[in-house]
Amino acid sequence: MIGVFDSGLGGLTVVRRLFEVLPDYRVVYFGDTARVPYGGKSAETVTRYAYEDADFLVRQGAQLIVVACNTASAVALDALRERLEAPVIGVIEPAVRAAVAATQNGRIGVIGTRATIASGIYERMVGEMRPDARVIAEPAPLLVPLVEEDWLEHPETPSITRTYLAPLLERRVDTIILACTHYPILRDMIARLVGKDISLIDPAQETAAETHALIVRDQALRESLERSSDHRFYVSDITPQFAPVSERFLARSIEGKLQKVDLP
């Protein structure tokens, strides 16, 4: 089966896209909701959490790991690939490829957690793919808790988001990477704030496409993956807002398929 993990519920946007492009394959999700967000934690701590999350999924039988967390992808992806026998896909490289393909003026904006932005990984990857491009990256630390608290309809949310986007618009970016898997939930609002001339890159969509491409070209992996609709969802804590937020992210109910677990 395909194992997917995130620091919270944002990775469910990746699972939603996986269901669209790989409807026959079983997915098991782990959201580390007891320790969310990862974005304000040290690289050492994030790497330790990523090890624990991935190891849990491997114990459930995962033959492919999708790191549906920008922070963990930024600081722990290489370490996970060295640690695990299963292939590991992150959310950053697929999004960068899409942004490089989309930009016309070579100015790419990025919003993400503090740890993701501080890692500098978007600047490095864009520089490798298109050396003449410029990256304008801004941390947006309040967006994850706003989404997790289901504050999408509160007037404070577009106001805060507009503040985070302002430096990108001032630098005339024509493409913005939503560098956190929570952010696609805010995509419609962000599109209204930035206007139709700016391309928004959804990491969930791009990561699902890359996962699909890997399975198509790797016959051994394809044959090893379980085909079933018995998807399972595990979290390290269930909060009062969990049900409405998770259903908004996934666009379906997970009633009867959710379990709280304690990592060793």
Residue pairs with C-beta under 8 A, 6 or more apart in sequence:
1 25
1 26
1 27
1 28
1 60
1 61
1 62
1 63
1 225
1 226
1 228
2 18
2 22
2 25
2 26
2 27
2 28
2 62
2 63
2 64
2 66
2 211
2 225
3 27
3 28
3 29
3 30
3 54
3 57
3 58
3 60
3 62
3 64
3 65
3 66
3 86
4 11
4 14
4 15
4 18
4 27
4 28
4 29
4 30
4 57
4 65
4 66
4 68
5 11
5 29
5 30
5 31
5 32
5 50
5 53
5 54
5 56
5 57
5 65
5 66
5 67
5 68
5 69
5 72
6 12
6 14
6 29
6 30
6 31
6 32
6 68
6 69
6 72
6 181
7 31
7 32
7 35
7 36
7 37
7 38
7 39
7 49
7 69
7 71
7 72
8 31
8 32
8 33
8 36
8 37
8 144
8 148
8 182
9 31
9 33
9 36
9 148
9 182
9 242
9 245
9 246
9 249
10 68
10 69
10 144
10 147
10 180
10 181
10 182
10 183
10 185
10 249
11 29
11 31
11 66
11 68
11 69
11 181
12 29
12 31
12 181
12 246
12 249
12 250
13 68
13 181
13 182
13 184
13 185
13 202
13 204
13 249
13 250
14 66
14 68
14 91
14 181
14 203
14 204
14 207
14 208
15 27
15 29
15 68
15 231
15 250
16 204
16 249
16 250
16 251
17 204
17 205
17 207
17 208
17 209
18 25
18 27
18 66
18 208
18 211
19 27
20 208
21 208
21 209
21 211
21 212
22 208
22 211
22 212
22 215
24 227
25 215
25 225
25 226
25 227
25 228
26 225
26 226
26 227
26 228
26 229
26 230
26 231
27 231
28 57
28 60
28 61
28 62
28 231
28 232
28 233
28 234
29 231
29 232
29 233
29 234
30 53
30 56
30 57
30 234
30 235
30 236
30 261
31 233
31 234
31 235
31 236
32 38
32 49
32 53
32 235
32 236
32 263
33 235
33 236
33 237
33 238
33 239
33 242
34 235
34 236
34 237
35 49
35 236
36 144
36 148
37 71
37 113
37 141
37 144
37 145
38 46
38 49
38 69
38 71
38 72
38 113
38 115
39 71
39 112
39 113
39 114
39 115
39 116
39 141
39 144
39 180
40 113
40 114
40 115
40 141
41 49
41 71
41 115
43 75
43 76
43 115
43 119
46 71
46 72
46 75
46 76
46 115
47 75
47 76
47 79
49 72
50 67
50 69
50 72
50 76
50 79
50 80
51 76
51 79
51 80
51 83
52 263
52 264
53 72
53 263
54 65
54 67
54 80
54 83
54 84
54 88
56 234
56 261
56 263
57 65
58 65
58 84
58 86
60 232
60 234
61 226
62 86
63 86
63 221
63 224
63 225
64 86
64 87
64 89
64 211
64 214
64 215
64 221
64 225
65 80
65 84
65 86
65 87
65 88
65 89
66 88
66 89
66 91
66 207
66 211
67 73
67 76
67 77
67 80
67 88
67 89
67 90
67 91
68 91
68 181
68 204
68 207
69 91
69 181
70 91
70 92
70 112
70 113
70 116
70 179
70 180
70 181
70 203
71 112
71 113
71 115
71 116
71 180
72 90
73 90
73 91
73 92
73 121
74 92
74 115
74 116
74 119
74 121
75 115
75 119
77 88
77 90
77 92
80 88
81 88
87 214
87 218
87 221
89 207
89 210
89 211
89 214
90 207
91 181
91 203
91 204
91 206
91 207
92 121
92 122
92 125
92 179
92 203
93 125
93 210
94 203
94 206
94 207
94 209
94 210
95 177
95 179
95 201
95 202
95 203
95 206
95 207
96 122
96 125
96 126
96 129
96 177
97 129
97 206
98 201
98 206
99 108
99 126
99 175
99 177
99 199
99 201
100 108
100 126
100 129
100 130
100 133
102 175
102 199
102 201
103 130
103 133
103 174
103 175
103 199
104 174
105 172
105 174
106 130
106 132
106 133
106 134
107 133
107 134
107 136
107 171
107 172
107 173
107 174
107 175
108 122
108 126
108 133
108 134
108 135
108 136
108 173
108 175
108 176
108 177
109 135
109 136
109 137
109 138
109 165
109 168
109 171
109 173
109 175
109 176
109 177
110 117
110 122
110 135
110 136
110 137
110 138
110 176
110 177
110 179
111 137
111 138
111 139
111 140
111 143
111 164
111 165
111 168
111 176
111 177
111 178
111 179
111 180
111 183
112 122
112 137
112 139
112 140
112 177
112 179
112 180
113 139
113 140
113 141
113 144
113 179
113 180
114 139
114 141
116 122
116 139
116 179
116 180
117 137
117 138
117 139
117 179
118 139
122 135
122 137
122 177
122 179
123 135
123 137
126 133
126 135
127 133
127 135
134 171
136 167
136 168
136 171
136 173
138 164
138 165
138 167
138 168
139 164
140 161
140 164
140 180
142 160
143 160
143 161
143 164
143 180
143 182
143 183
143 186
144 180
144 182
146 152
146 154
146 156
146 157
146 160
147 182
147 183
147 185
147 186
147 245
148 182
148 239
148 241
148 245
149 241
149 245
150 241
150 244
150 245
150 248
151 157
152 185
152 186
152 189
152 248
157 186
157 189
158 189
158 193
161 186
161 189
161 190
161 193
162 193
165 176
165 190
165 193
165 194
168 176
169 194
173 198
174 197
174 198
174 199
175 198
175 199
175 200
175 201
176 190
176 194
176 198
176 199
176 200
176 201
177 201
177 203
178 184
178 186
178 187
178 190
178 200
178 201
178 202
178 203
179 203
180 203
181 203
181 204
183 190
183 203
184 202
184 203
184 204
184 205
185 248
185 249
187 200
187 202
190 200
191 200
194 200
214 221
215 221
215 222
215 225
216 222
231 254
231 257
232 257
232 259
233 246
233 254
233 257
233 258
233 259
234 258
234 259
234 260
234 261
235 242
235 258
235 259
235 260
235 261
236 260
236 261
236 262
236 263
237 260
238 258
238 260
246 254
246 258
247 253
247 254
